[in-house]
Structure formats: structure tokens, C-alpha cells
Amino acid sequence: MSDTSDFSGQFTRAFIGIHDKTPDMRIIYVTSSIRDILGFEPSEAVGQTALWFIENGNAEDYREHFGSHTDEDNVLITQVYVRTSSGVPVYVKLVNFSCDNLAFNVCFLSSETLPTRVERSPLRVEQVHSGGVSEQMMSRQHSLLTAHRERNRRATVLSGNRSARACLTLEFIGGCTEDSPMGPRVLFASNSFDRIINIDACDVQGIPFLLLVASEDVAKAGRFLDNIKTASTVLIEHLLLLADPLAELTNGEQREPKTVAVEIMAAGADSGAVMLCQLARQPLCSGICELSDGYMSLEDIISSDPETSDIADVWGRV
């Protein structure tokens, strides 16, 4: 497991908000923890434009940066002042995932002293296109990017649909409880989730996340959830999900279930989490390259600096 950005332990309380990517950026979902952090009821936020919450003249910056954030950019990280019900703005760090033309924001409240100025440009995990790397990025990362592109071109593919990715939002990550013995439930899923495994986005809502995980990876997934709850970082894990979880729940036959390997990028707190899922890459074995020579895991290519990390090159366009 790996992380892409450390928030230095200063961002431990969080809420999750989802808005569409229209010019109005209307909020369609928010967790109840917004009440504790901003003082607003969830019902007051849903239907409101996300721009209304951005203070200190940063609304247009937010629209510019996050409106252009495509589903292939993976994650943006920035910090902004946000409106509260008391009228006193608070400083939050946003971790933004884009999927199915929706913006999934994990909003961490800072316990640090408010800075005099909000950082204007978000840290961006750049999507690297052939011939499209900026001069600054090229000067710092030319050799690394070239090696990564060549190694992955020769030795990795996505299993199944190359563009399949989806987002899940999980409820309070408090471990197994009497009400939810299989851990936190899925509260929201993007429409593309049925391209990852055979379950509709509507059907997956309300299902405990661990019921989607293959039995051999349940313990690993549980540790992943625990780490999300406390890390205040963007974490990545590889898990096996059940290819057809509803069939496995209803089928009494004793047979080996089909599974799907996925890579999951996640951020959250004890109040919930957002997971961006993508089909895992499968290494190619051929006479022209050895497995160990060509395959690179996410842990191999993620740096601690999102600006210089090559995560998008491998994660988005293998």
C-alpha cells in the first residue's frame, strides 16, 4: 500500500461532498459530518452550487481548476477557505476525484493557523499524454517518464475494459458493528461501477463494502479501511473484488467465485471515504521481455510529491 500526499497529520476531520460538473456545480450528495465542520445541515447543501461555499474570491479559481479536471486526471489536491454557518470561513484541504462527470471531494478541516492567502493553484497529479508534457515537468522528469512509458507499453495491459473506473462513497468507517458486521456500507456509487464488477450502481448502495471483496482479501481490505480512517493521506491498495457479488450472496453452491483485480485510490476520515476504482493491470509474459523487467506497481512509481508523481501516466493510460 502506498500514499501520494501527506497532510502532516493536520487534517483529521472531514466531510464528503459530491457535485456535478455543470457550470453551476450543483451539490448532489454530502455527508452528515458537514454539520459538525461547517455548521450546515446536509439538506441546506444539497442542491446548492458548490461555488457558494468557496470564500475569499477563490470561487472562480475553483471553477477553472476543477471544472477542467477530467476523469483521466485521477486526483487534484488543493486548499481553500470555505464558508461556515457562523460567517467565519475555515481552511480546508480538498482531495478531488473525478468520475462519470462528477466531482467527489473529501474536505479535510485544518487545525493549523489560517494562512494569509489561499494557495491559488492546486497540486495536480498530471495526466501525461504523448508529446504533451510541460517543459517544467519534462526538465524534472524526462528520464523517469520515458522509462515508465516504455516499460508499461511493453509489459502491462488493463484486464478487460481499458477505461473502466468508478467511484464509491462509504459511510462512517468505524469497523464492524452490530448493525454492519461487514464494515461500512456503500452510500453512493457512480454509474460506471457495473463496468468494474457485475452489479448496478443502484444495487450496490447499502451493501457493506467487505461483501464486495473476495474472501482471501477481506482482512487486507479491513486494514485498508482502518488506514484510510487515520492516515489523512491519499492511499492506494490492490484488492480482489467478487465479479458478481449478488450472485455469490444468493448462490448456495460450493464453487470457486470469479474475482476481478482492482487498484483503489482512496481518501477519507472516520466519517467516510471516497474510493476511485480501476481494473488492475495484468503483466504480459512474452519472449521479448521478462515479467520482472517490465511490470511496475503503483508503489514503484508514486512519489511523495503529487506534482512530480507519475501516477497518472501509469494509472490512467497504461
C-alpha positions as a Markdown table, in Angstrom:
| # | Residue | x | y | z |
|---|---|---|---|---|
| 1 | Met | 0.0 | 0.0 | 0.0 |
| 2 | Ser | 1.2 | 3.5 | -0.8 |
| 3 | Asp | 0.3 | 7.1 | -0.4 |
| 4 | Thr | 0.6 | 10.1 | -2.7 |
| 5 | Ser | 0.5 | 13.1 | -0.4 |
| 6 | Asp | 0.9 | 13.5 | 3.3 |
| 7 | Phe | -1.2 | 16.2 | 5.1 |
| 8 | Ser | 1.2 | 16.1 | 8.1 |
| 9 | Gly | -1.5 | 15.0 | 10.5 |
| 10 | Gln | -3.2 | 18.4 | 10.5 |
| 11 | Phe | -6.3 | 17.4 | 8.6 |
| 12 | Thr | -8.2 | 14.8 | 10.7 |
| 13 | Arg | -11.8 | 15.8 | 10.5 |
| 14 | Ala | -13.5 | 15.6 | 7.2 |
| 15 | Phe | -16.8 | 15.6 | 5.2 |
| 16 | Ile | -17.5 | 14.3 | 1.7 |
| 17 | Gly | -19.3 | 16.3 | -0.9 |
| 18 | Ile | -20.3 | 15.3 | -4.5 |
| 19 | His | -21.2 | 17.9 | -7.1 |
| 20 | Asp | -21.9 | 17.7 | -10.9 |
| 21 | Lys | -19.5 | 19.1 | -13.5 |
| 22 | Thr | -22.0 | 21.5 | -15.0 |
| 23 | Pro | -21.2 | 25.3 | -14.8 |
| 24 | Asp | -23.3 | 25.6 | -11.7 |
| 25 | Met | -21.5 | 22.7 | -10.0 |
| 26 | Arg | -24.7 | 21.6 | -8.1 |
| 27 | Ile | -24.1 | 19.5 | -4.9 |
| 28 | Ile | -25.9 | 16.2 | -5.2 |
| 29 | Tyr | -24.6 | 14.5 | -2.0 |
| 30 | Val | -22.9 | 15.4 | 1.2 |
| 31 | Thr | -22.2 | 13.5 | 4.4 |
| 32 | Ser | -23.8 | 14.5 | 7.7 |
| 33 | Ser | -20.4 | 15.4 | 9.1 |
| 34 | Ile | -20.7 | 18.7 | 7.2 |
| 35 | Arg | -22.9 | 19.8 | 10.2 |
| 36 | Asp | -20.0 | 19.4 | 12.7 |
| 37 | Ile | -17.5 | 21.1 | 10.5 |
| 38 | Leu | -19.3 | 23.9 | 8.6 |
| 39 | Gly | -22.5 | 24.1 | 10.7 |
| 40 | Phe | -24.8 | 23.5 | 7.8 |
| 41 | Glu | -27.4 | 20.7 | 7.6 |
| 42 | Pro | -26.9 | 18.3 | 4.6 |
| 43 | Ser | -30.3 | 19.4 | 3.3 |
| 44 | Glu | -29.1 | 23.0 | 3.1 |
| 45 | Ala | -26.1 | 22.0 | 1.0 |
| 46 | Val | -27.8 | 19.5 | -1.4 |
| 47 | Gly | -29.0 | 21.4 | -4.5 |
| 48 | Gln | -26.8 | 24.4 | -3.7 |
| 49 | Thr | -23.9 | 25.4 | -6.0 |
| 50 | Ala | -20.5 | 24.3 | -4.6 |
| 51 | Leu | -19.2 | 27.7 | -5.6 |
| 52 | Trp | -21.3 | 29.4 | -2.9 |
| 53 | Phe | -19.2 | 27.7 | -0.2 |
| 54 | Ile | -15.9 | 28.9 | -1.6 |
| 55 | Glu | -14.7 | 32.1 | 0.2 |
| 56 | Asn | -12.1 | 34.8 | -0.3 |
| 57 | Gly | -12.5 | 35.2 | -4.0 |
| 58 | Asn | -11.5 | 31.7 | -4.8 |
| 59 | Ala | -14.7 | 30.5 | -6.4 |
| 60 | Glu | -13.6 | 31.3 | -10.0 |
| 61 | Asp | -10.3 | 29.6 | -9.3 |
| 62 | Tyr | -12.2 | 26.5 | -8.1 |
| 63 | Arg | -14.4 | 26.6 | -11.2 |
| 64 | Glu | -11.4 | 26.9 | -13.5 |
| 65 | His | -9.3 | 24.2 | -12.0 |
| 66 | Phe | -12.0 | 21.7 | -11.0 |
| 67 | Gly | -14.2 | 22.3 | -14.0 |
| 68 | Ser | -11.4 | 21.3 | -16.3 |
| 69 | His | -10.5 | 18.3 | -14.1 |
| 70 | Thr | -11.2 | 15.3 | -16.4 |
| 71 | Asp | -11.9 | 11.7 | -15.4 |
| 72 | Glu | -8.4 | 10.8 | -16.5 |
| 73 | Asp | -6.6 | 13.3 | -14.1 |
| 74 | Asn | -7.3 | 10.9 | -11.2 |
| 75 | Val | -6.9 | 13.3 | -8.3 |
| 76 | Leu | -6.4 | 17.0 | -7.5 |
| 77 | Ile | -5.3 | 18.4 | -4.1 |
| 78 | Thr | -5.7 | 22.0 | -3.1 |
| 79 | Gln | -6.7 | 24.2 | -0.1 |
| 80 | Val | -9.3 | 26.8 | 0.1 |
| 81 | Tyr | -11.3 | 28.9 | 2.5 |
| 82 | Val | -14.9 | 27.5 | 2.9 |
| 83 | Arg | -18.0 | 29.3 | 4.2 |
| 84 | Thr | -19.5 | 28.3 | 7.6 |
| 85 | Ser | -22.9 | 29.0 | 9.1 |
| 86 | Ser | -21.3 | 31.4 | 11.6 |
| 87 | Gly | -19.9 | 33.5 | 8.8 |
| 88 | Val | -16.3 | 32.8 | 9.8 |
| 89 | Pro | -14.5 | 30.9 | 7.0 |
| 90 | Val | -12.5 | 27.8 | 7.7 |
| 91 | Tyr | -9.4 | 26.5 | 5.9 |
| 92 | Val | -9.9 | 23.1 | 4.3 |
| 93 | Lys | -7.8 | 20.8 | 2.1 |
| 94 | Leu | -9.7 | 19.3 | -0.8 |
| 95 | Val | -8.9 | 15.9 | -2.3 |
| 96 | Asn | -10.9 | 15.8 | -5.5 |
| 97 | Phe | -11.6 | 12.7 | -7.6 |
| 98 | Ser | -13.3 | 13.0 | -10.9 |
| 99 | Cys | -15.5 | 10.2 | -12.3 |
| 100 | Asp | -18.6 | 10.0 | -14.5 |
| 101 | Asn | -18.7 | 13.8 | -14.9 |
| 102 | Leu | -19.0 | 14.1 | -11.1 |
| 103 | Ala | -16.6 | 15.7 | -8.6 |
| 104 | Phe | -16.0 | 13.7 | -5.4 |
| 105 | Asn | -14.5 | 15.9 | -2.8 |
| 106 | Val | -13.0 | 14.8 | 0.6 |
| 107 | Cys | -12.8 | 18.0 | 2.6 |
| 108 | Phe | -10.3 | 17.9 | 5.5 |
| 109 | Leu | -10.6 | 20.6 | 8.1 |
| 110 | Ser | -7.2 | 22.1 | 9.0 |
| 111 | Ser | -6.2 | 22.6 | 12.6 |
| 112 | Glu | -3.4 | 24.8 | 11.6 |
| 113 | Thr | -3.4 | 28.6 | 11.8 |
| 114 | Leu | -5.2 | 30.0 | 8.7 |
| 115 | Pro | -2.7 | 31.2 | 6.1 |
| 116 | Thr | -2.8 | 34.8 | 4.9 |
| 117 | Arg | -3.5 | 33.6 | 1.4 |
| 118 | Val | -5.0 | 30.5 | -0.1 |
| 119 | Glu | -2.7 | 28.6 | -2.5 |
| 120 | Arg | -4.1 | 29.6 | -5.9 |
| 121 | Ser | -3.2 | 26.5 | -7.9 |
| 122 | Pro | -4.0 | 23.0 | -6.8 |
| 123 | Leu | -1.4 | 20.3 | -6.7 |
| 124 | Arg | -2.3 | 18.2 | -9.7 |
| 125 | Val | -1.4 | 14.7 | -10.4 |
| 126 | Glu | -0.7 | 15.4 | -14.1 |
| 127 | Gln | -2.1 | 13.3 | -16.8 |
| 128 | Val | 0.8 | 12.7 | -19.2 |
| 129 | His | -0.1 | 12.4 | -22.9 |
| 130 | Ser | 2.3 | 11.5 | -25.7 |
| 131 | Gly | 4.1 | 14.7 | -26.6 |
| 132 | Gly | 2.1 | 16.7 | -24.1 |
| 133 | Val | 4.4 | 17.0 | -21.1 |
| 134 | Ser | 5.1 | 20.6 | -20.0 |
| 135 | Glu | 8.6 | 21.9 | -20.2 |
| 136 | Gln | 8.9 | 22.2 | -16.5 |
| 137 | Met | 7.7 | 18.6 | -16.0 |
| 138 | Met | 9.9 | 17.4 | -18.8 |
| 139 | Ser | 13.0 | 19.0 | -17.4 |
| 140 | Arg | 12.5 | 17.4 | -14.0 |
| 141 | Gln | 11.0 | 14.1 | -15.1 |
| 142 | His | 12.0 | 13.4 | -18.6 |
| 143 | Ser | 14.1 | 10.3 | -18.0 |
| 144 | Leu | 11.7 | 8.9 | -15.4 |
| 145 | Leu | 8.6 | 9.4 | -17.6 |
| 146 | Thr | 10.2 | 7.9 | -20.7 |
| 147 | Ala | 11.3 | 4.8 | -18.8 |
| 148 | His | 7.8 | 4.4 | -17.3 |
| 149 | Arg | 6.0 | 4.8 | -20.6 |
| 150 | Glu | 8.3 | 2.3 | -22.4 |
| 151 | Arg | 8.2 | -0.3 | -19.6 |
| 152 | Asn | 4.4 | -0.1 | -19.3 |
| 153 | Arg | 3.9 | -0.1 | -23.1 |
| 154 | Arg | 5.9 | -3.3 | -23.4 |
| 155 | Ala | 4.7 | -5.1 | -20.3 |
| 156 | Thr | 1.3 | -4.2 | -19.0 |
| 157 | Val | -2.3 | -4.1 | -20.1 |
| 158 | Leu | -5.6 | -3.4 | -18.3 |
| 159 | Ser | -7.7 | -6.5 | -17.9 |
| 160 | Gly | -11.0 | -6.0 | -19.6 |
| 161 | Asn | -12.2 | -2.5 | -20.4 |
| 162 | Arg | -9.2 | -0.2 | -20.6 |
| 163 | Ser | -11.2 | 2.8 | -19.5 |
| 164 | Ala | -13.3 | 1.2 | -16.7 |
| 165 | Arg | -13.1 | 3.2 | -13.5 |
| 166 | Ala | -15.7 | 4.1 | -10.9 |
| 167 | Cys | -16.1 | 5.9 | -7.6 |
| 168 | Leu | -17.7 | 4.7 | -4.3 |
| 169 | Thr | -18.5 | 6.7 | -1.3 |
| 170 | Leu | -18.5 | 4.8 | 2.0 |
| 171 | Glu | -20.3 | 5.7 | 5.3 |
| 172 | Phe | -18.6 | 6.1 | 8.7 |
| 173 | Ile | -15.5 | 3.9 | 8.9 |
| 174 | Gly | -15.9 | 2.6 | 12.4 |
| 175 | Gly | -15.1 | -1.0 | 11.8 |
| 176 | Cys | -17.6 | -3.8 | 12.2 |
| 177 | Thr | -20.7 | -3.1 | 14.3 |
| 178 | Glu | -23.8 | -4.9 | 15.3 |
| 179 | Asp | -25.7 | -3.1 | 12.5 |
| 180 | Ser | -23.0 | -3.6 | 9.9 |
| 181 | Pro | -20.8 | -6.6 | 10.8 |
| 182 | Met | -19.1 | -6.5 | 7.4 |
| 183 | Gly | -17.9 | -2.9 | 7.8 |
| 184 | Pro | -19.0 | 0.4 | 6.3 |
| 185 | Arg | -21.7 | 0.4 | 3.7 |
| 186 | Val | -21.7 | 1.9 | 0.2 |
| 187 | Leu | -23.7 | 5.1 | 0.3 |
| 188 | Phe | -23.1 | 6.3 | -3.3 |
| 189 | Ala | -21.7 | 4.7 | -6.4 |
| 190 | Ser | -21.0 | 6.2 | -9.8 |
| 191 | Asn | -22.9 | 4.8 | -12.8 |
| 192 | Ser | -19.8 | 3.2 | -14.2 |
| 193 | Phe | -19.4 | 0.8 | -11.3 |
| 194 | Asp | -21.0 | -2.0 | -13.3 |
| 195 | Arg | -18.1 | -1.8 | -15.7 |
| 196 | Ile | -15.8 | -2.9 | -12.8 |
| 197 | Ile | -17.9 | -5.8 | -11.5 |
| 198 | Asn | -21.3 | -7.1 | -12.4 |
| 199 | Ile | -23.5 | -5.0 | -10.1 |
| 200 | Asp | -25.6 | -2.0 | -10.9 |
| 201 | Ala | -24.8 | 1.3 | -9.1 |
| 202 | Cys | -28.2 | 1.4 | -7.5 |
| 203 | Asp | -27.9 | -2.2 | -6.3 |
| 204 | Val | -24.5 | -1.7 | -4.7 |
| 205 | Gln | -25.8 | 1.2 | -2.5 |
| 206 | Gly | -26.4 | -0.1 | 1.1 |
| 207 | Ile | -24.2 | -3.1 | 0.7 |
| 208 | Pro | -21.3 | -3.4 | 3.1 |
| 209 | Phe | -18.1 | -2.8 | 1.2 |
| 210 | Leu | -16.4 | -6.0 | 2.5 |
| 211 | Leu | -19.2 | -8.1 | 0.9 |
| 212 | Leu | -17.8 | -7.0 | -2.4 |
| 213 | Val | -14.4 | -8.2 | -1.6 |
| 214 | Ala | -13.2 | -11.8 | -2.3 |
| 215 | Ser | -12.8 | -13.8 | 0.9 |
| 216 | Glu | -9.0 | -14.1 | 0.6 |
| 217 | Asp | -8.7 | -10.3 | 0.6 |
| 218 | Val | -11.2 | -9.4 | 3.3 |
| 219 | Ala | -8.6 | -9.0 | 6.0 |
| 220 | Lys | -6.4 | -6.9 | 3.7 |
| 221 | Ala | -9.4 | -4.7 | 2.8 |
| 222 | Gly | -10.2 | -4.2 | 6.5 |
| 223 | Arg | -6.7 | -3.0 | 7.2 |
| 224 | Phe | -7.0 | -0.6 | 4.2 |
| 225 | Leu | -10.2 | 0.9 | 5.7 |
| 226 | Asp | -8.5 | 1.3 | 9.1 |
| 227 | Asn | -5.6 | 3.1 | 7.4 |
| 228 | Ile | -7.9 | 5.4 | 5.5 |
| 229 | Lys | -9.6 | 6.4 | 8.7 |
| 230 | Thr | -6.4 | 7.6 | 10.4 |
| 231 | Ala | -3.9 | 8.4 | 7.6 |
| 232 | Ser | -5.2 | 11.8 | 6.3 |
| 233 | Thr | -3.5 | 10.8 | 3.0 |
| 234 | Val | -4.4 | 9.5 | -0.4 |
| 235 | Leu | -3.8 | 5.8 | -0.2 |
| 236 | Ile | -3.7 | 3.1 | -2.8 |
| 237 | Glu | -4.4 | -0.6 | -2.5 |
| 238 | His | -4.8 | -3.7 | -4.7 |
| 239 | Leu | -7.8 | -5.9 | -3.9 |
| 240 | Leu | -9.7 | -8.8 | -5.4 |
| 241 | Leu | -13.4 | -8.0 | -5.8 |
| 242 | Leu | -16.2 | -10.5 | -6.5 |
| 243 | Ala | -17.0 | -10.4 | -10.2 |
| 244 | Asp | -20.7 | -11.0 | -9.4 |
| 245 | Pro | -21.3 | -10.3 | -5.7 |
| 246 | Leu | -25.1 | -10.6 | -5.8 |
| 247 | Ala | -24.9 | -14.0 | -7.3 |
| 248 | Glu | -22.4 | -15.0 | -4.7 |
| 249 | Leu | -24.7 | -13.8 | -1.9 |
| 250 | Thr | -27.7 | -15.8 | -3.2 |
| 251 | Asn | -26.0 | -18.9 | -4.7 |
| 252 | Gly | -25.8 | -21.8 | -2.3 |
| 253 | Glu | -23.5 | -23.9 | -4.5 |
| 254 | Gln | -20.0 | -24.5 | -3.2 |
| 255 | Arg | -17.8 | -23.3 | -6.1 |
| 256 | Glu | -14.9 | -21.0 | -6.6 |
| 257 | Pro | -16.2 | -17.5 | -7.1 |
| 258 | Lys | -14.9 | -15.4 | -10.0 |
| 259 | Thr | -12.9 | -12.4 | -9.0 |
| 260 | Val | -11.7 | -9.1 | -10.5 |
| 261 | Ala | -8.4 | -7.5 | -9.6 |
| 262 | Val | -8.7 | -3.7 | -9.0 |
| 263 | Glu | -6.5 | -0.9 | -7.9 |
| 264 | Ile | -8.2 | 1.5 | -5.5 |
| 265 | Met | -7.1 | 5.1 | -4.7 |
| 266 | Ala | -8.9 | 6.4 | -1.6 |
| 267 | Ala | -9.1 | 9.3 | 0.8 |
| 268 | Gly | -11.3 | 9.9 | 3.9 |
| 269 | Ala | -11.6 | 10.0 | 7.6 |
| 270 | Asp | -13.7 | 8.2 | 10.3 |
| 271 | Ser | -16.7 | 10.0 | 8.9 |
| 272 | Gly | -16.5 | 8.3 | 5.5 |
| 273 | Ala | -14.3 | 7.8 | 2.4 |
| 274 | Val | -14.2 | 8.1 | -1.4 |
| 275 | Met | -12.7 | 5.3 | -3.4 |
| 276 | Leu | -11.7 | 5.6 | -7.1 |
| 277 | Cys | -11.5 | 2.1 | -8.5 |
| 278 | Gln | -9.8 | 0.9 | -11.7 |
| 279 | Leu | -9.3 | -2.5 | -13.2 |
| 280 | Ala | -5.8 | -3.6 | -12.2 |
| 281 | Arg | -3.1 | -4.0 | -14.8 |
| 282 | Gln | -2.1 | -7.6 | -15.7 |
| 283 | Pro | 1.5 | -8.2 | -16.6 |
| 284 | Leu | 2.3 | -9.7 | -20.0 |
| 285 | Cys | 4.7 | -12.6 | -20.3 |
| 286 | Ser | 6.3 | -12.9 | -23.7 |
| 287 | Gly | 9.6 | -14.0 | -25.3 |
| 288 | Ile | 10.8 | -10.4 | -25.6 |
| 289 | Cys | 10.5 | -9.3 | -22.0 |
| 290 | Glu | 10.6 | -10.8 | -18.6 |
| 291 | Leu | 7.9 | -10.2 | -16.1 |
| 292 | Ser | 10.3 | -8.6 | -13.6 |
| 293 | Asp | 11.7 | -6.4 | -16.3 |
| 294 | Gly | 8.5 | -4.8 | -17.4 |
| 295 | Tyr | 5.9 | -4.7 | -14.7 |
| 296 | Met | 5.7 | -1.7 | -12.4 |
| 297 | Ser | 3.3 | -1.5 | -9.5 |
| 298 | Leu | 1.7 | 1.8 | -8.3 |
| 299 | Glu | 4.0 | 1.7 | -5.3 |
| 300 | Asp | 7.0 | 1.7 | -7.6 |
| 301 | Ile | 6.1 | 4.9 | -9.4 |
| 302 | Ile | 4.3 | 7.1 | -6.9 |
| 303 | Ser | 6.4 | 9.8 | -5.3 |
| 304 | Ser | 5.5 | 11.8 | -2.2 |
| 305 | Asp | 5.1 | 15.0 | -4.4 |
| 306 | Pro | 1.9 | 14.9 | -6.4 |
| 307 | Glu | 3.4 | 17.5 | -8.9 |
| 308 | Thr | 6.2 | 15.1 | -9.8 |
| 309 | Ser | 4.5 | 11.8 | -9.4 |
| 310 | Asp | 4.0 | 9.8 | -12.5 |
| 311 | Ile | 0.9 | 8.1 | -11.1 |
| 312 | Ala | -1.4 | 9.3 | -13.9 |
| 313 | Asp | 0.8 | 8.1 | -16.7 |
| 314 | Val | 0.5 | 4.5 | -15.5 |
| 315 | Trp | -2.8 | 4.6 | -13.7 |
| 316 | Gly | -4.8 | 6.4 | -16.4 |
| 317 | Arg | -3.2 | 5.4 | -19.7 |
| 318 | Val | -1.3 | 2.1 | -19.5 |
